[in-house]
Amino acid sequence: ASPPCPPTPSPTSSCSFSGMSDIIQQFTNYASELEVDNDLYEELRQKKKELEKVLQVVESRYALVRSASATDRHSAVASLLQSIQEAQSPLGAFGESFSRRGIPAYRKKGQWSTEVQSLVRIAAVATFLADGTLLSKADAAALLGIQDGTEVRDSKAPSSASFDDASLSLDLEDYLGGVLGVPDDLSRLATAATLAGDFELPPKIATFTDTLSQSFSLLRLKNDFLRRRFDSVKYATKRIEGVVYDLTIRGLIGPASAAAGEKRKRGEQQQVNAE
C-alpha cells in the first residue's frame, strides 16, 4: 500500500498530481454547465425577439387608442386587448425552454420582465377605458396566458416547491411595476382628449388616478424601482388635476360633473348586474 500523503506534498508527489487532476475535472464540469447555460441564453434571446415583435404591434395599436375619438375608442380598445393576447404564444415558448431543461423560470426572469410590465401597463389602461376599472393581477395573468404568481405560491407546499416552476408566472413586482406606469400614460391621454374636444374623459381619469395613488400609499414599498415609479404617480396625478382644473375654470365641465357622472353610471351598472 502507498504511504499516506504528507500534509504539504512536494511538487513532485503523486498526491500533488492527483490534486491538479481534481481541479481540472472540476473546471471541465464548470465548462459543461456554462455551455448548457449559454445554449439556454441564446434560445431565450430568440424567444425574447418574438415577444418584442408582439409588443411592437401592441404599441402601434395603443397609439391608435390614444389618438381615437370618443366614438371610435371602444373598438380601438377591443382591438388593443386582442393584440395583447398575442403575447401568450412567445411567453408560453419561454416556459417550454425551462420545462425541457428542468430549470425554474424565475432564474431567468430578467429576460421577459420589462416586456411583461409594459404589457400589463397597456392592458390596465385599456381596461380602464373599457369599463373604468383597474385590471386585477389575476386578470392580467389570464390575459397574458401565464400563471398568477400569488396562486402558484399559495398552492405549493415547501416540499413541492419545484412543482410547475418551469411555467412563467406574473409576480407582484411585475404587476405593480406595470400598474404604476398607468397614471403617466393617462396624463398624456387626458391632454390628448382635451385637445380632441372630449371633455368627459379627463375628469374620469382624474378620479381613477387619484384613487390609484391613494391605494398605493397603503403599500410599504421597499423595492427601489417601485418607489421611484410611485413618485412619478404623484406627479402624473397633479398634471391630470391641472387639466381638469383648466377645463373647469373655462366652463367646459362642471365642478362635480366627473364625480356625479361616475356615481350615476356605477349605480346603473349595479342595477343591471342585480337584474
C-alpha positions in Angstrom: 0.0 0.0 0.0 1.3 3.5 -0.8 2.2 5.7 2.2 -0.3 8.4 3.2 0.1 11.8 1.7 2.0 14.3 3.8 0.2 17.5 5.0 2.1 19.6 2.5 3.0 17.4 -0.5 6.1 18.3 -2.6 5.5 19.4 -6.2 6.6 16.0 -7.5 4.5 13.9 -5.2 1.7 11.7 -6.6 -0.8 13.5 -4.2 0.0 16.8 -5.9 -0.7 15.5 -9.3 -3.9 14.0 -8.1 -5.0 17.4 -6.7 -4.2 19.0 -10.1 -6.3 16.4 -11.8 -9.3 17.1 -9.5 -9.1 20.8 -10.2 -9.1 20.2 -14.0 -12.1 17.9 -13.6 -13.9 20.5 -11.6 -13.4 23.1 -14.3 -14.3 20.6 -17.0 -17.7 20.2 -15.3 -18.0 24.0 -15.0 -17.4 24.3 -18.7 -20.2 21.9 -19.4 -22.6 23.8 -17.1 -21.7 27.1 -18.8 -22.3 25.5 -22.2 -25.7 24.5 -21.2 -26.4 28.0 -19.8 -25.1 29.6 -22.9 -27.3 27.5 -25.1 -30.3 28.4 -22.9 -29.4 32.1 -23.1 -29.3 32.0 -26.9 -32.6 30.2 -27.1 -34.2 32.7 -24.7 -32.7 35.6 -26.7 -34.5 34.4 -29.8 -37.8 34.0 -27.9 -37.4 37.4 -26.5 -37.2 38.8 -30.0 -40.6 37.2 -30.8 -42.0 38.8 -27.6 -40.6 42.2 -28.6 -42.3 41.9 -32.0 -45.6 41.3 -30.4 -45.0 44.3 -28.1 -44.3 46.5 -31.1 -47.7 45.6 -32.6 -49.3 46.2 -29.3 -47.6 49.6 -29.0 -48.9 50.6 -32.5 -52.5 49.6 -31.6 -52.0 51.5 -28.4 -51.1 54.6 -30.3 -54.4 54.3 -32.2 -56.3 54.2 -28.9 -54.6 57.4 -27.7 -55.5 59.2 -31.0 -59.0 57.7 -31.3 -62.1 59.9 -31.0 -64.6 59.2 -28.2 -66.8 57.4 -30.6 -64.0 55.2 -32.0 -62.3 54.5 -28.8 -64.3 51.4 -27.8 -63.5 49.5 -31.0 -59.8 50.6 -30.8 -59.6 49.3 -27.2 -61.1 46.0 -28.2 -58.5 45.6 -30.9 -55.8 46.5 -28.5 -56.8 43.9 -25.9 -56.9 41.3 -28.7 -53.4 42.2 -29.8 -52.1 41.8 -26.2 -53.4 38.2 -26.1 -50.9 37.5 -29.0 -48.2 37.6 -26.3 -49.4 34.3 -25.0 -47.5 32.4 -27.6 -44.0 33.7 -27.1 -44.5 33.7 -23.3 -45.5 30.1 -23.5 -42.4 29.4 -25.5 -40.3 30.6 -22.6 -41.9 28.1 -20.4 -41.2 25.3 -22.8 -37.5 26.0 -22.8 -37.4 25.8 -19.0 -39.6 22.7 -18.8 -37.4 20.8 -21.3 -34.3 21.5 -19.2 -35.9 21.2 -15.8 -34.8 24.8 -14.8 -37.0 27.1 -12.7 -38.3 30.0 -14.8 -37.7 32.6 -12.1 -33.9 32.2 -12.5 -34.1 34.0 -15.9 -36.9 36.4 -15.1 -35.0 39.3 -16.5 -35.4 38.0 -20.0 -39.1 39.0 -20.1 -39.8 41.1 -17.0 -39.6 44.5 -18.8 -41.9 43.4 -21.6 -44.4 41.9 -19.2 -44.6 45.1 -17.2 -45.2 47.1 -20.5 -48.0 44.7 -21.5 -49.6 45.0 -18.0 -49.4 48.8 -18.2 -51.1 48.9 -21.6 -53.7 46.3 -20.7 -54.5 48.2 -17.5 -55.1 51.5 -19.5 -57.2 49.5 -22.0 -59.3 48.0 -19.1 -59.9 51.4 -17.6 -61.0 52.8 -20.9 -63.3 49.8 -21.5 -65.1 49.8 -18.1 -63.5 52.3 -15.8 -61.9 49.6 -13.5 -58.4 48.5 -12.6 -57.1 45.4 -14.2 -56.5 42.9 -11.4 -53.4 40.8 -11.1 -55.3 37.6 -11.8 -56.9 39.0 -14.9 -53.6 40.4 -16.2 -52.1 36.9 -15.8 -55.0 35.3 -17.6 -54.8 37.9 -20.5 -51.1 37.0 -21.0 -51.7 33.3 -20.6 -49.3 32.9 -17.7 -49.8 31.9 -14.1 -50.8 34.2 -11.3 -47.8 34.2 -9.1 -49.9 34.5 -6.0 -51.9 31.4 -6.8 -48.8 29.4 -7.6 -47.1 30.4 -4.3 -50.2 29.7 -2.2 -50.9 26.3 -3.8 -47.4 24.8 -3.3 -46.0 23.5 0.0 -42.3 23.9 0.6 -41.8 20.2 0.0 -43.2 20.5 -3.6 -41.6 23.9 -4.5 -40.4 22.6 -7.8 -44.0 21.9 -9.0 -44.6 23.7 -12.2 -41.6 26.0 -11.7 -40.9 25.9 -15.4 -44.1 27.8 -16.3 -44.0 31.6 -16.3 -45.9 33.4 -13.7 -46.9 37.1 -13.1 -45.3 38.1 -9.8 -46.5 41.0 -7.7 -43.4 43.2 -8.5 -44.0 43.0 -12.3 -47.8 43.6 -11.9 -47.3 46.7 -9.7 -44.5 47.9 -11.9 -46.9 47.9 -14.8 -49.8 49.5 -13.0 -47.5 52.2 -11.6 -46.9 53.3 -15.2 -50.7 53.8 -15.9 -51.1 57.3 -14.4 -48.3 58.7 -16.6 -50.0 57.3 -19.7 -53.4 58.6 -18.6 -52.0 62.1 -18.0 -51.0 62.2 -21.7 -54.3 60.8 -22.7 -56.2 63.4 -20.7 -54.3 66.1 -22.6 -55.0 64.5 -25.9 -58.7 64.0 -25.1 -59.0 67.7 -24.2 -57.4 68.8 -27.5 -59.7 66.5 -29.4 -62.7 68.0 -27.6 -63.5 65.1 -25.4 -64.1 66.8 -22.1 -65.8 63.9 -20.3 -62.7 61.7 -20.2 -60.3 63.9 -18.1 -62.5 64.0 -15.0 -62.9 60.2 -15.1 -59.1 59.8 -15.4 -58.6 62.2 -12.5 -60.9 60.2 -10.2 -59.3 57.0 -11.2 -55.7 58.1 -10.8 -56.4 59.8 -7.5 -57.9 56.6 -6.1 -55.0 54.6 -7.5 -52.5 57.0 -5.9 -54.2 56.7 -2.5 -54.3 53.0 -2.8 -50.6 52.7 -3.5 -50.0 54.9 -0.4 -51.2 51.9 1.6 -48.3 49.8 0.5 -44.9 49.9 2.2 -42.8 49.7 -1.0 -39.2 48.5 -0.1 -38.3 48.0 -3.8 -36.3 51.0 -5.1 -37.7 50.6 -8.6 -41.3 50.6 -7.3 -40.7 53.5 -5.0 -39.3 55.6 -7.9 -42.3 54.7 -10.0 -44.7 55.7 -7.2 -43.0 59.1 -7.1 -43.9 59.5 -10.8 -47.6 58.6 -10.0 -47.9 61.6 -7.7 -46.5 64.0 -10.5 -48.9 62.4 -13.1 -51.8 62.9 -10.8 -51.0 66.6 -10.3 -50.8 67.0 -14.1 -54.2 65.4 -14.6 -55.7 67.6 -11.9 -54.3 70.6 -13.7 -56.1 69.5 -16.9 -59.4 69.1 -15.1 -58.9 72.5 -13.3 -58.3 74.2 -16.6 -61.4 72.7 -18.1 -63.4 73.7 -15.0 -62.4 77.4 -15.0 -63.1 77.6 -18.7 -66.6 76.4 -18.1 -66.2 73.3 -20.2 -67.1 70.9 -17.4 -69.0 71.4 -14.1 -67.0 71.2 -10.9 -68.7 68.0 -9.8 -69.5 66.6 -13.2 -67.0 63.8 -13.1 -67.9 62.5 -9.6 -71.6 62.7 -10.3 -71.4 61.1 -13.7 -69.2 58.2 -12.4 -71.5 57.6 -9.4 -74.6 57.6 -11.7 -73.0 55.1 -14.2 -71.8 52.8 -11.4 -75.3 52.8 -9.9 -76.8 52.0 -13.3 -74.3 49.1 -13.8 -75.0 47.7 -10.3 -78.8 47.7 -11.2 -78.1 45.9 -14.4 -75.9 43.3 -12.7 -78.5 42.8 -10.0 -81.2 42.1 -12.6 
